[in-house]
Each structure stands twice: as C-alpha cells, then as structure tokens.
Amino acid sequence: MDKLENYRQIIRQTLTPYVNIDYSNVNIRNHAAFDRDTDQYLIISEGWNNQEHLHSCLIHVEILNSKIWIQCDNTEDGIANDLVAAGIPKSDIVLAFHPPDVRKFTEFAVS
C-alpha cells in the first residue's frame, strides 16, 4: 500500500470512533465527513444544549503535500497523538492550528 493510501486509511480509522462519543449532559451527535477526492476529513458536532443550537468542528484533518495537516483539534487528548500511535511519524504531521513560528517548538513538522 502506498503512503497516501495508508495515511487515508489511518485517518479514517482514527477519526471514526469520535462519531460514537456519547455526551451525557447535552443532546449532541458527531458526524464524519470524509472526502477522498480532496483529502479532507472532518468530525462535526451538532445538537442542542437546552434552547441553544450547537454546531462546531471537533476535528479537521487534511492531507497536503504528503503530510497530515491538523487544522482543528478540539479533542481532549489531541488527535496527533492518536495518529502517531497508529504509525504516522511526527515528521509527517503538521499542527496547522499553531502559527508557523510556534510549530518549530513542537515535536511535529513545521510545514
């Protein structure tokens, strides 16, 4: 399996369990939106907290220039750690939600 297809598979397998999160105090569901054509992978949360409608991005990951760019990560432990545990090297993961000048201080790729 080539690198791109391997990364696609790992991302899908890593993100899919987030769809099944059960929130105990609010009526929220998570939805997966995976687009292989553009290599965009999102977990979107939507629902209600009393009279307030909630709609937000839990996770947004994309594959760009053979690296995994994490655009949004609102998980408790960090999706990057899950991707590393699944076999993706830190040198191929960009924490894109950090400014470029901050990324150099992380253990992950700058770009």
PEMONOR-V576314 format. One record per helix or strand. SS is the DSSP state (2 for helix, 1 for strand). FROM is the first residue (numbers start at 0). TO is the last residue. Records with the same first field share a line. If there is no record, write none. Layout:
# PEMONOR-V576314
SS = FROM-TO ; FROM-TO
This chain:
# PEMONOR-V576314
2 = 2-19 ; 78-84 ; 89-91 ; 99-102
1 = 26-34 ; 39-48 ; 51-63 ; 66-72 ; 92-93 ; 108-108
